[in-house]
């Protein structure tokens, strides 16, 4: 047993378990044991796995200042995304007077996220990201209202549109970067919708402990997604880092 904390390694082109075991001074079996669901014969670029190193991996890999700054920007806009979504949920659920102002602030967020991608992929792609995220938030707001009003038929229709929007986002992101596997983005977005739905339902039924716990899970999930997007940009455009 080593004394080092695990690192989260993103699979890059050419990575094999043998090479990673050598790099981190561990064994292939240890990597497999750490990642129970890992298929050692099907490593995918962009996939993330945990590794317990027995030596300092910084001898082989370093993070540039540009990458650190990108991660800070990406984390900020995605955390604001879930925070203002939560503020909107609370405003709707509790009939607060700040609903209009909160919604206006929330709908600034899609452009903020798109602007992080804009320097790397241009205006057309950034504008498409902004459009899809705006649609996502608008559907989400209407869904919360339908659930609050116990209009199950309308909620079912909106929920279907919400997941269709997630499918479109997975397709759009996968088309801009070879290190954004569609299946992985699809999985992350569906997990985000699932956790957000838990948060919404808990708040609407007045189970505030479950509501807060769900938000904590949403936050952990969104930070993983943020890291995934940063890793993809760095691998896709290494000369900028």
N, C-alpha and C positions, 0 to 999 in steps of 0.2 A: 504494500500500500504506500503510495507517495503522499507527500505533504502539500502538494500544489493544488490550487483550485482548478476545476475544469475550465477549459476554454471552449468557446463556440466557434467551430471552424466551418467556413463556407466552402463547399466543394468547388474547385476551379478546374479548368481544362487540364488534363494530364494527371490529376490526382488519382492515386490508388491507395488502398488501405496499407499496402506494404510501404509505399513512399511516406505516407503520413506517420506510420509507426516509427520509421527511421527519423523523420524530422522531429518528432516529439519524444523520442527516446522511450517508446512504449512498445507494445506488441499488437499485432492485428487482433488477437483474441480479446485483449483488453478493450480495444475500440468497439468490437462487436458486443461485448458484455455490457458496455456502458450505454449502448444504443440498441435496446432490445428489439425494436421494430426494424432495424437496419438490414437491408438486403445487400450483402457484401458484393454481389455480382451485378448490382444495378445502381451504382453511384450516379447521381445526376448533377450536372453543373447547376449551382445555386442552392443545392440541398445543404442543410445545416446539421452538423452532428457535434456531439460533445466528446472531448478527448481530455483524459487526465495525463498531462505531460510529466515526464520524469527529468526534464531538463528545461532550460529557459528557451521557449520558442522564439523569443525576440532576437536571438542570434540569427534567425533565418527570415524573419518577417518584421517589418516596421510599418507604422501608420504615419502618413504624412500629415502636415498641418492642414492641408486642403481637405483631406478626408475627415479629419476631426471637425473642421468647420462645417462640412457638408452634413455630418451626422448631427451636429447641434441644430442646424437649421431644420433638418428633416424631423428630428424628434419634437422640436418646438411646434411646427405646424400640425403634426398629427396629434400631439397631445392637446393642442387647442381645439382641434377637430372634435375629439371625444368630450372635452370639457364643455364646450359650448353646446354640443348635442345634449349633454346632461342638463345644462342650464335650461335648455328649451323644454326638455321633458318635465322638469320640475315646474316650470312656468305653466305648462299646459295642465299638468296633474293637479296643481294647487290653485289654479285660476289667478295667477299673479298678474299684476299690472304691467310688468316689464316684458310681457310676451312679444310685443312688436319689436321693441328695441333689441331683445335677445335674438330674435330670428334674423334681424338685419345684420347683427354682428356675426352670427353663425354663417350666413351666406357670403361673408367676406372670405371665409376660410378656403373654399375651393380655388380661388385665385392665388391665395398664399401658397397652397400646396403646388399648384401648377407652376408658380414662379420659381420653385426650387428646381423643377425639371427643365425649365425654359432654357437656361444657358447651355444645356447638354443636348437638347433635342429640338429646339426651335419653337417658334410661335404656334405653328399649326398643331403640333402634338400637345403642347402645353394647353392650348385653348380647348382641345378635345378632352383632356384630363379635367379641366375646369368644368366643362359642360356636363360630363358624366357625374362628377362629384356633386354639382349643384342639383342635378336630377335626383341623385341618391338622397340628399338631405331633404329635398322637397317631398319626395315620396315618404320618407321616414316621418316627417312632421305630420303629413296627412294620415299616416298609419296610426300614430299615437292618438290623434284626435278620434279616429274611428274606434280604436280600442277603448278609449275613455268613454265614448258614447255607447259602447256595447253594440256597435253596428258590425256584427261578425261577417256579414256578406261583403260589405265594403272593405273590411280589414283583410279578408282573404284575397280579394282582387288586388289590393295594394301590396300585400305581402308577395304575391306572385310577381308584380311589377318590380318590386325591390330586388328580388333574386335575379330577375332578367337583367336588371341594371348591373348587378354584380357580374353576371356572365359577360356583359359588354365590356366592363372595366377589365376583366381578366384577359379578354381578347385584345383590347387596346394596349395594355401594358406589355403583353407578351410579344406584340408586333414591333415594339420599339427597341427591344433589347434582347439579344440571344441568351442572356443570363437571367431572364425573367420567364421561367417555364410556366406555361399557361396553367397546368394542373396545380402547381404550387400556389400561384396567385389565387386561383379559383378556390382552393382549400382555405387559404387565409381569409378571403373575403366572406366566404360562407360561415366560417367560425366567428368572424366579427359580427355578422348579422345575428347568429345564434345567441351570442353573449349579450348583444345589445337588446335583443328581444327579451331575454331573461331580466335584464335591468328594467326595461319598460314595464313588463308585467308585474314585477315585484313592487315598483313604485306605485303603480295604479291600484294594486290591492292593499297598499299601506304596510307592506312588509319591508320596513326601512333597513333592517339588518341585511336581509337578502339583497335588497337594492344596492346597498353599499358594497357588499361582497361581489356582486356582479360587476359593478363599476371597476373594482380593483382588477378583476379578471380581464375586463375590456382594456384597461390601461396596459397590463402586461402583454396582451396580445398585440396591441397597436405598436408598442415599442419593438417587438419582434419584426413586425411588418416594416417599420421604419428602417431597421437595420438591414433587412433584406433588400429594400430599395437602394440603400446606400451601397451595399456590397455589389449589387448589379451594375450600378453606374461606374464604380471604381474598376470593375473587371472589364466593362465595355469600353471605357475611355481612360486607360491607364496612363496615357501621356499627360493627363490633366492633374495627376496625383503623384 
